[in-house]
Amino acid sequence: MVLNPVISKLAGKLVVLASASPRRQEILRNAGLRFEVVPSWFKETLDKGLFKAPHEYAVETAKQKALEVARRMPFKHLKTPDIVIGADTIVAVNSLILEKPVDKQDAYKMLSSLSGKEHSVFTGVAIVLCHDKDNQEVDYQMIAFYEETKVKFADLSEDMLWEYINSGEPMDKAGGYGIQALGGMLVEYVHGDFLNVVGFPLNHFCKQLDIIYNHSSSFAVEKKGSAHPLPNGSLGISILDQHSLQKGSEAEKHRSPDSSSPKLTQHIQNSSTSSPAHKVKRTSYESGVGSQSVVSNSSKHNDGESSRLTQLNRQQQTEQRGTENQPKTQDLKRICELMDGFKASKALFTASKFCMFDLLHNKPGLDAAEVAEEIKASVKGTECLLEACVSLGLLKIKDKAHPKPLFENTDLATSFLRSDAPFSLHGYIQHCSETLWPLFSHLESAVQEGVSQHQRVKRQKELCQDPVCSSQELKLRFMSGMHSFAKITAAAVATAFDLSRFRTACDLGGCTGAMAHELVKAHPGMSVTVFDLPAVVEMKEHFLQRNTDNKVSFVAGDFLKDELPKADLYILARVLHDLTDEKLHILLSKIAQTASSGCGLLLSEIFLDEDRGGPSRGLLQALSLSEGKQRSAGEYKLLLERHGFITAHTRHTGHLLDAMLSVKA
Ligand SMILES: O=c1[nH]cc([C@@H]2O[C@H](COP(=O)(O)OP(=O)(O)OP(=O)(O)O)[C@@H](O)[C@H]2O)c(=O)[nH]1
């Protein structure tokens, strides 16, 4: 197709988008690019203070995201991509960098700082070209650039701000708004590339591809003001940063007379310090890429600093590659993290069981003895637990000058671990502790037998004469776990698609109605029926929620046996992965029979990567060996197609659950 001559250059190559952002995926997919999505594990925690300008931060983060995936894939996915694309979008206002808000209050702070003002949106993009060598080595080359768009917000009233925040839209968006959706209403003008604000500067990207594949000689060009090619450092990568290279005719001006002949690879290698570290051995995958960016950036500073950095660099290399007598620090850390993971989980479960986070929220600054007294536990044990929680980032020391350590919650604990926090995971943590933990302690048997260990756990409890919970208590505990998980995930699922055309919805297995409430909040024209077992529906009063204009109602029934309520949209959130194939087909056939053509089916699950290489959350969940199984988006799509539902959209939300919207043909 004439429109995408550059995109078509990538046909037949393994292109990987190192991003969980559904918007980036959509922009690139709409442009006709075929790619795999492997979200980056790089944590966006670079020290912003180290960057002279906001765009440098975005570019460096984009590089680290892409690099992490490029380096992980040969080991974890057993294949080397040809190209990995990473991106990072930030908002800059009043010399502050705004990323995604961590909670509603944070979103409020961000949006009020943007009200009535112009700000800049920067998206840094990194393209890593990978070359698999015969000798088990991979060569990496990096091209990085950024795009800036100016956006002006109208004056925002408090009501407007809160209404927008409560829509749930701001939470996974840089600067706390989505210009492509409701957030568009806040915007007075946009100067520059709109898609850059949404998360990916498609035009600049295509121009960059054009340079890579059609005019490779202009690669060595450094535009005035752009970041310098970075020394190879510990990464062993050739790196070029380009800033708006195509703005005006910079690329043209700098292109060598014979623009078609020199090969990109040669050019990049010539333009950077050549070093044996240019190649990265496939036999070592290092996940700790975070610190490298600091070296890369600081390497632009003065000489004294750069020799210190060279030293640091060498030390890092040893740490990252190890020596004959010493294992790699990063590897060792990773293994220890895995070995100790269960201790951390159990510390969290125990602190949560003792309601320690509620206690320290109400009375911040207690010492170990005071906490011990309140939770009726030993001082020694409490002290160990408190200190462990500090090391895990759940608690902090209030006043370091005080002779005895005084403890208080970190923001993380305040947001998620208090039992009355809006996004409390308290109920789900108790479910993990009381139900999943015992199951996983029989993992060996589960793997040997291939079945869930529920019965074994039950028998063991009876043998040990453990206090038996009444079935009512068990039900309540289960519902409370599901409720807290649903409250955290529902907004991302409810807002993943434009569902405004559906007036009525039915949430099958909708439990306490947490998803239903989010749906009616996000889609004001919709009313939702929650359909669940009578035993569940009768307990719904324990989870009272503000019923938006009575738009949420409950119907008791068994979705495998009873007639389903009529609706324009059916919702299956975390239902299918738990059902046997037989039950799953019964349920889907029943929905297909009840739904008329044009009806929607909103599915929400963890979608496994198509090659089942991740994400770990899904694969670890499968180890509970329930009757069902974890599937990829492709597998769900096929299943739904068999029942006459054609998938319209798939969203890897980057949140805890992904979503798929299908329509009855
Ligand atoms: O108007 C809009 N502005 C921004 C967005 C979305 O915001 C996020 C920015 O976050 P980031 O660059 O860190 O990317 P992530 O979503 O975390 O995904 P990665 O896996 O790539 O780190 C981005 O999703 C933008 O699309 C928007 O939607 N509208």
PDBQT file of the ligand as one rigid body, heavy atoms in Angstrom, charges set to zero:
ROOT
HETATM    1  O1  LIG A 701      -3.759  12.101  26.384  1.00  0.00    +0.000 OA
HETATM    2  C1  LIG A 701      -3.201  11.050  26.746  1.00  0.00    +0.000 A 
HETATM    3  N1  LIG A 701      -1.996  11.063  27.363  1.00  0.00    +0.000 N 
HETATM    4  C2  LIG A 701      -1.372   9.940  27.741  1.00  0.00    +0.000 A 
HETATM    5  C3  LIG A 701      -1.969   8.710  27.548  1.00  0.00    +0.000 A 
HETATM    6  C4  LIG A 701      -1.342   7.414  27.977  1.00  0.00    +0.000 C 
HETATM    7  O2  LIG A 701      -0.519   7.634  29.114  1.00  0.00    +0.000 OA
HETATM    8  C5  LIG A 701       0.395   6.548  29.236  1.00  0.00    +0.000 C 
HETATM    9  C6  LIG A 701       1.742   7.129  29.591  1.00  0.00    +0.000 C 
HETATM   10  O3  LIG A 701       2.452   6.217  30.338  1.00  0.00    +0.000 OA
HETATM   11  P1  LIG A 701       3.781   5.518  29.854  1.00  0.00    +0.000 P 
HETATM   12  O4  LIG A 701       4.427   6.260  28.776  1.00  0.00    +0.000 OA
HETATM   13  O5  LIG A 701       4.571   5.250  31.083  1.00  0.00    +0.000 OA
HETATM   14  O6  LIG A 701       3.256   4.145  29.247  1.00  0.00    +0.000 OA
HETATM   15  P2  LIG A 701       2.478   2.956  29.919  1.00  0.00    +0.000 P 
HETATM   16  O7  LIG A 701       1.003   3.092  29.699  1.00  0.00    +0.000 OA
HETATM   17  O8  LIG A 701       2.899   2.768  31.344  1.00  0.00    +0.000 OA
HETATM   18  O9  LIG A 701       2.941   1.710  29.078  1.00  0.00    +0.000 OA
HETATM   19  P3  LIG A 701       4.431   1.132  28.894  1.00  0.00    +0.000 P 
HETATM   20  O10 LIG A 701       4.273  -0.345  29.052  1.00  0.00    +0.000 OA
HETATM   21  O11 LIG A 701       4.849   1.536  27.528  1.00  0.00    +0.000 OA
HETATM   22  O12 LIG A 701       5.317   1.712  29.965  1.00  0.00    +0.000 OA
HETATM   23  C7  LIG A 701       0.418   5.861  27.876  1.00  0.00    +0.000 C 
HETATM   24  O13 LIG A 701      -0.236   4.610  27.970  1.00  0.00    +0.000 OA
HETATM   25  C8  LIG A 701      -0.383   6.795  26.982  1.00  0.00    +0.000 C 
HETATM   26  O14 LIG A 701      -1.054   6.116  25.950  1.00  0.00    +0.000 OA
HETATM   27  C9  LIG A 701      -3.231   8.682  26.904  1.00  0.00    +0.000 A 
HETATM   28  O15 LIG A 701      -3.836   7.601  26.702  1.00  0.00    +0.000 OA
HETATM   29  N2  LIG A 701      -3.802   9.862  26.514  1.00  0.00    +0.000 N 
ENDROOT
TORSDOF 0
